[in-house]
Amino acid sequence: MKKLTIVIASLVALSIATVAQARDQIKIVGSSTVFPYATVVAERFGGSGFKTPVIESTGTGGGAKLFCAGVGEQHPDITNASRAMKDKEKALCKKNGVNEIVEIVIGNDGITLAYSKDAKPVNFTKEHLYLALSAHTVVDGKLVPNIYKTWDQIDSSLPKQKISVMIPPGTSGTRDAWNSLVMKKGMTKEAKALYKAGFEAGNKKYKKPQKLYREDGAAIEVGENDSLIIQKLTQDKDMFGFFGFSYFLAAKDKLQAASIDGGQPSLKSIQDYSYAVARPLFFYVKKAHVGVIPGLHEFVKEFTTKKAIGKGGYLADIGLVPLDSKLYKTTRTNATKLVAMGN
């Protein structure tokens, strides 16, 4: 038994050592929202004596799957996320031997519902957006396929145009956040009661009805390429799409932001969370790779400096909304001391 333990320990050590032998660049996956921030940090980091990290925009969910697949050179060192890691993702990590994970909160973001500047300003409530995008509406006390074809059918104050909204794929953390902040909170009481009754009667799809979107062409699922969404919005003034605040800032000469519950996304409204769709942004570090992949800890520390994510930092210049001083202190401690989740 003792020999077996020694052999297993040797194999684990060998797998970690192989990382250093096979790869001398940091490998990062995950959120398309965090992608532009990570890219700027990576480019600066590449000029500091280390190789520029390789970053792939896979979406938050896709990144978590890759990150949690195991320890070793074939697996990423960091995954970016536009929402916190889910319990099922943590369980997958644990199952595959990824046991020490450092959670870093880098700042705040506001999911922006954008559309062409050529269109008139519009103010949605969360209920408007739920009714427009949900798979079902309530008619005569029953759930039926969504009946709304145009915005003004939901509320006469809304535009007399067809409902057309581009939404991220199911792997997107932005979509997860939208589900929680808009779809769940905007759901009508009648719909909640009917979904609950349906779930209790055995319909498992109704467990989390905020995830159920219509499939008749009004909610158009697109990939993780937020730049492509922006391009399509500039070509069709009747279309809406949502994505991170930094992408909106980069295209604000062509697009405008819809008001949600009377509020507009801004640095102030996102930081104080008065904007209805504000949320934190994260990245997760595989602690087992620190000290093995050249520059990994240095990159984590660079990403969390005040000159990067602080007020007036170079990431604030492209839309990252800084943390308050208390949260920043926690982030910096986690980064410098590599404090694993749960410790």
Secondary structure, 3 states (H helix, E strand, C coil): CHHHHHHHHHHHHHHHHHHHHHCCCCEEEECCCCHHHHHHHHHHHCCCCCCCCEECCCCHHHHHHHHCCCCCCCCCCEEEECCCCCHHHHHHHHHCCCCCEEEEEEEEEECEEEEECCCCCCEECHHHHHHHHECEEEECCEEEECCCCEHHHHCCCCCCCECCEEECCCCCHHHHHHHHHHHHHHCCHHHHHHHHHHHHCCCHHHHCHHHCECCCCCEEECCCCHHHHHHHHHHCCCCEEEECHHHHHHCCCCEEECEECCECCCHHHHHCCCCCCEEEEEEEEEHHHECCECCHHHHHHHHCCHHHHCCCCCCHHHCCECCCHHHHHHHHHHHHHCCECCC
